[in-house]
């Protein structure tokens, strides 16, 4: 075939693909349910909450001020909203917030079970679903039933729950059974409202956090993984994640029009821990902000600038790194914005061990996605 004809064919194919993408509908809304991994500031508006981060230096990188997020900048929920061409979602309790493109219901410290951190001032999964119900009722009152149904049909629900339940109870088969049942009920409720695109973030390897590294070091625990993590904790997380994967498969089989994806951060984080420099990090074990062993023995936030104060007095000198992007973890339990961004790029382009049954690039086929993340 002549080179010119080949070029013409390639150009026509590219134009056809571009036109097809432009005729795909946009994602109209994003609804976020979860814990501190996704919290956009919800706990800030809960009177008496003991789990808050609306104090410096949280938010220093992207927002230049605290927003209630448990990191120096954006979270997975924020990156997903921006990829979809949506604004950053306001927390449900924010006064006067605009919910036209979705809502962030996530609450730091929250769990699938109502009793998880119940006296700490958090909003459980069941309570977050009630808030979602209130929002949909407001949509119907203001925009009508037809508008609401179309919005939900072209929306996505993002979930991240379970780590706090595991951390605040004695893990057992009964506990996991309760957690999976609560998750199943929540997803089915969202599905029945009309959202057919659901993303589940599996629990991260919490045995690798600076917090648990510090605890392990102080107890002289030598039963560690090659990455220096507490193996028994990560084994519990893996067991829970396996049950959650099985739930996703069952729900997809029960509801054939349900597009559901499970995203596993564990392989991503473990790869970074094995070779931080390869993936652009200089420090993957210590927190950017805190104090003491692994910078995890002191609360990151400057409590003197908020009416909430931690229950303990500082034992170690406070430390805040100059360049959070060099660190995987921002505080004792949460990633930096750079860490979340690296995870997000892997969620978008990753292989089957990270994203099942497909990565987000494939998950969103059929939608017009204006700002897809680049390859990691």
URTA-V968894 format. One record per backbone hydrogen bond with DSSP energy under -1.0 kcal/mol. CO is the residue of the C=O (numbers start at 1). NH is the residue of the N-H. If there is no record, write none. Layout:
# URTA-V968894
co/nh
CO/NH
CO/NH
This chain:
# URTA-V968894
co/nh
2/6
3/7
4/8
5/9
6/10
7/11
8/12
9/13
10/14
11/15
12/16
13/17
14/18
15/19
16/20
17/21
18/22
19/23
25/368
29/156
31/158
32/105
33/160
34/107
35/38
35/39
41/44
42/45
43/46
46/49
53/55
55/58
56/302
57/60
59/64
59/65
69/71
71/59
72/61
72/62
75/79
76/80
77/81
78/82
79/83
80/84
81/86
82/85
83/371
90/104
91/94
94/97
99/102
101/30
103/32
104/92
107/110
111/125
113/116
115/118
117/120
120/50
124/128
125/129
126/130
127/131
128/132
129/133
130/134
131/135
132/136
133/137
134/138
135/139
136/140
137/141
138/142
139/143
144/148
145/149
146/150
147/151
148/152
149/153
150/154
152/155
154/28
156/31
157/199
158/33
159/201
162/166
163/167
164/168
172/176
173/177
174/178
175/179
176/180
177/181
178/182
179/183
180/184
181/185
182/186
183/187
184/188
185/189
186/190
187/191
188/192
189/193
190/195
191/194
196/259
197/157
198/261
199/159
200/263
204/206
205/208
206/209
207/230
209/213
210/214
211/215
212/216
213/217
214/218
215/219
216/221
222/224
225/228
229/225
230/234
231/235
232/236
233/237
234/238
235/239
236/240
237/241
238/242
239/243
240/244
241/245
242/246
243/247
244/248
245/249
246/250
247/251
248/252
249/253
250/254
251/255
255/258
259/198
261/200
262/356
263/202
265/269
266/270
267/271
268/272
269/273
270/274
271/275
276/279
276/281
277/280
283/328
288/321
290/319
291/297
292/295
293/296
294/287
301/303
302/305
303/306
319/290
323/326
324/327
326/282
326/283
328/336
329/288
330/289
332/211
334/330
334/331
336/340
337/341
338/342
339/343
340/344
341/345
342/346
343/347
344/348
345/349
346/350
347/360
348/361
351/354
351/355
354/264
356/262
359/363
360/364
362/365
364/367
